Amino acid sequence: MPATTPPPSRGKRAPATRPAKPTAPARAPRRARGRPGPDAPGLRPRLLDSALACYAANGIAATSLRDIARHAEVTPALLHYYFGDRAQLLDAVVDERVLPATAPLRESLQRVDDDIAALVAAFVNGMAAVIARHPWLPPLWVREVVSEGGALRGLLTERVAPPIAQLMATRFAAAQQRGELNPDLDPRLLMVSLIGLTLFPAAGAPIWRRLFDADDLGVDDLRRHALALLDRGLELPDA
């Protein structure tokens, strides 16, 4: 008989090779809520500005971290991350906002010589520039310096006012001794009068603007008015 070809072996089939599943990328560690990301380099200054706005509007004692966070549209945890507690945030506001705001005024006064008219003009012009650049200063000054129990009164009497007030009063007293300033003026009260012609009107602007329907008057108008009053007083023009 002719040889027959044996049937193919019916051994076990090798399993079909399935394509490997793609490996999912590793997840970045989740950031704790309230912590800043690398894409927020300007956030800290914005938080300080929000703190200032809340302090000026409501007072420091009445302002919570939650109030500031709400104004800045962040979480309270973010404020804690940057500043710690309320006291540390206030210290940062003083060191990085309040003190630098008044530094240019002090520097401009130090550059003036013994000319009293130039010294007074430098103070009025410098104060107007500070107020225009930092509109939060007048209301904050009234709430936290002038008002009894204000949180910044010690700051004014110990760190802000002495360099400016003592420089001005000393210059006024020297001018009186040279016969260049009205002897009936008290050099210390003259400094108080300058504050009354600059910071007080700016702080009371919401009141007198409404009283006189004077929304057209701004910081520069206050500056010119103060200079004219100090230069010529209420004298009548020559007939």
Helices and strands as residue ranges (DSSP letters): H 43-58, H 65-72, H 76-83, H 86-93, I 94-98, H 99-110, H 116-133, H 137-141, I 142-146, H 153-155, I 156-160, H 161-177, H 187-203, H 205-211, H 219-232
